[in-house]
Every structure is written in C-alpha cells, then in structure tokens.
Amino acid sequence: MEHPYLFFIKIFEAIGLGHFAHTYPHVIYSWVLMAILIGFGALATKTITMIPGKSQNLSEIIVSGIEEFMVETAGEEARWLFPLAATLFIYIFIGNLIGIIPGFLPPTANLNTTGACALIVVVFTHIIGIKYHGVGYIKHFLGPVWWMAPLIFVIEIIGHMARILSLSFRLFGNMMGHEIVLAILFGLAGAFFAPLPIMALGIFVAFVQGFVFFLLSVIYFSGAMEHAH
C-alpha cells in the first residue's frame, strides 16, 4: 500500500537514500520506533528516586504490571523471561500505535517485521525447553504412547512451525487491514473527519494485538518449561 506522505521517507530521499527508503519503509520505521523506545527508556531511568515522580510512577506501574501478569500466567520462573516478553509487547504496541500519527507507518503492518518477532518467540521457546530439560526436551515432541511417536513428532513439528505463521499473520493482517481502511477513508472523506472513529478504534486494536502476541508468547514459554506428559 502506497502512503501519500511518510515523513521519514522524505528525509531519506533528501540525503540520497530514497530508493532504499521506498523499498524498505518498514525498516526505516522500525529504526524510528527503536529510537523512540530507547529515548523513553533513557528518560524513565534518568531521574530514578526513592520518592518517584509522575513519569517514574507511570513507568513502574507498566513494568510491574507486565511482570506480575507474567508470574500469574506462567509462575515465578517467568520472571527471567520478563525482559524479552515485555520488550516484544511494548515494541509491538507502540509500533501499532504510531500508525495513527500522520506521516508515520506502523512497522507491524509489514509481514517481515511480524515474522521476525514470531521467529524470535518460537526459537527462544525451544532454547527454554533445552535449558530446562536438556536432551529430554525431545519428549515434548513424542507424545505419551511410544508406538505413535513418529506420527506425533511430525504433527508437533508442523504445529510449532504453524506458531510462526499464526503469530505473524494475525498481527500483520490486523494492522495492514487497519491501514487500508484508514487510507480509503482519508481518500474518500478525509475532509469530513470520517477516519476519526477508525483512528480511535485503532488505539484499542493496537493494544489488543500487542497483548495477544505477548500472551501467546508467555504461554509458549510456559509450555516449554513444563515437563512432558
């Protein structure tokens, strides 16, 4: 989908990198998103005090809320997974959200971005399984009945590959659909503020899609930590 105006693409055009920017706009806006998150992180940790101010209070509420949810969902062992899961949630949520700002493109509306996030989750799931169970992690793929192990193994492999497709296509489809609807409404009735309800709904969609991705990731991590049945 071709956007009428993308602010950072114009900047790259001005410095002679227009071809790269038009070919990989999702990469440009992933960099922008990373810069935003790093900036907010630096500001949040710059003035940490025993008596927190408003910004520190907000940051602590967000961080502790995500961590406690993970512990309630996957147990105390989930605490060491908090940095990865929380980063994915915040990255996807803010990445979804910046698409509402005129001149910005949500990097999550590109399948390459969502596929990369999904691949990280699935690969790390198996790293967790090997960390907790060693060679015995293979039992997760063999099922409870030994003579059905070859069939169960194939089904499990297909299921784990499907996780990548499920995570990436769900997020990509919802965000791309939202972008297309906004583009159509701006083109047909932008002067009459017709896109405003969809933009407001987009805030809710941005949160829900980030939360679903985060929740499924935590569930996959938790399943890898459990003993095979």
N, C-alpha and C positions, 0 to 999 in steps of 0.2 A: 504494500500500500504506500503510495507516494504522498508525503505530507507537504502541504503548501509552504510551510516555513518551519525550519528547525534551526534554532539559534546557534547551537554549537557546530552544526554542519557548515553554516555560513562562516564561522570563524576559521574552520579548517580550509574552506575554499580560499579565504583571504591569505592564508600562509602557503598556498600552493599544494594542499593535500586534499583537494576536492574529490578526486577520483576514489581515494581510499575512504573518505567520509561517506560518500554516496553508496559505496559498495558494502561498507560495514558500519552503518549508523548505530546498530545495537552495541558494537564495541565502543564507539565514542561515548554513548550514553551510559554504558557500564562504567567507563572511567569517570564520568561525571558523578555517577551515583557513588562510586567508591570515594571520590574526593569529598562528597557531602557527608558520608558516614564517618570518614576519618576526621573531618572538621568538627562534627558534632561530638565525636568521641573525645577529641582533644579538649574541646570546651568543657565537656562534662567532667573531665578529670583534672582540669587545670586548677580549680579552686575547691578541692575537697576539704571539708572542715568537719569538726565534731558537731557543730551546730549547722546543719545543712540549710542552704538557701532554696529558693523555688526550683531552680534548674537541677540542683543536686537531688532534691526530693523527687522530682519527676523521673530522673534517671534511675534512682534507686527503686522506685515503685515498678518501673518497667522491667528492670533486670531481676529483681527479687520475684516479681510476679511470674515471669517466664520460668525461672529456676524452680519455684515451688510447684508450678504446674507440671514440669517435667518429673519432679520427685513423686508427686501424687500419681502420675501416669505410669512411670517405669521404676519407681523405687529409689532408694538412696544412691544406688550405683549409677544413676543417671546424672549425678552432679558433675562428673568429669566429662560428660558429653555436652554439658551446657554451652561452652563456647562455640562449638560447631553448630548445634541446633539453633541457638539464639541468633547467631550471625546469619544463618540461612533465612530465618523468619524476618529479621529486620531488613536484610538485603532485598528480599522478595516484596515485602510490604511497601517499603519506600520506593522500590523500583516500579511497583504497580502504581503507586500514588503520584509519582512525578509526571505520569502521562496525562494527568488532568491539567497540568500547567501548560498554557500555550507556548509553543516553541520547544517543548520537550517531548521526547519519545521514550515510552517505557521499555527498557531493555528486555523485560519479561514477555514482551509481545513478539519476540523472536525465538524460534524453536532451538536455535543454537544455545541461547542463554539458559532456557529452561532445561534443555537436555544436559548441559554441563552441570547444573545444580543437581539434577536427578542422578547423574552418573556418580557424583561425589557421594551422595547418600547411599547408593547401592554398594559401591566399592567399600566405603567405610563400614557398612553393615557387616561385610564379610571379614574385614580387619578386626572388628569387635568380636565376631564369632571365633576367630582363630586365637585372639588374645585370651578369651575366657575358657576355651575348650581344647585348644591345640588341635592335634590331628583328629580328635574325637568330634570336631565340628562337622565332619562328613556325615555323622549320624542324622543331622538335621535334613539331609537330602535323601535318606534311605527308607524312611518310614518305619512303622513298628513291626512289619512282617518281613522276614528275610527273603522269602521267595518272590516278593513283589518289589524288592529293592531296585532292580534295573528300571522297571516302569516308573516307580515313584521318583527315582533320580532324574529321569528325563522330564517328568512333569514339574518337578521342583525347579530345575534349570530354566524351563520355559516360564514358570511363574516369576522367578527372580528377574529374568530379562523383561518380562511384562511390567514389572515395577518401574523400570526406566521409562517405558512408553506411557504408563499411566500417570506418573508424576509430571513428566514433561508436557504431554499433550493436553492434560487437564488445565494446567496453568497457562500454557501458550494459547489454547483455544479460547479461554475466557477473556484474556487480555487483548488478544487480537480482535475478537468479536466486539469488545467494548470500544476499541479504537476505530473500527469500521463504522459502527453506529454513530459515534461522535463525528467522524468525518462526513458522513452522509447528512446528518442534521445540521452541521455547520454550513455545508454547501447549499442545502435547501432552505433553511430558515434560521441561519445564524443571527441575522439582524433582529429577529423576534425572540431571542433568548430561549429558543426551543431546546438547545442542548443542555441547559442548566439542570433539569431534573436527572438526566442521564449522568451528568458530571457528579451530582450529589450522590447518586446511587453508586457511582464508581468508587467513592471512598469506602463504602461498605464492601463492595466486591473486592477491592484491593486488600482489605483486612482479611476477609473470609478466605481468599485464595492463598494468602501468605500463611494463615493459620492452618488450613487444611494440609498444605505442604509440610509445615512444621510438625503437625500432629502425626501424620503418616510416617515421617522420618523417625520420630521418637518411638512409635510403635515398632518399626522395623529394627531399630537399635535394641529395643527391649527384647524382641523375639530372638535376636542373635545372642543375647546374654543368657537366656533361659536354657535349661537342659533339654535335650531332645527327648521326645516321648515315644 
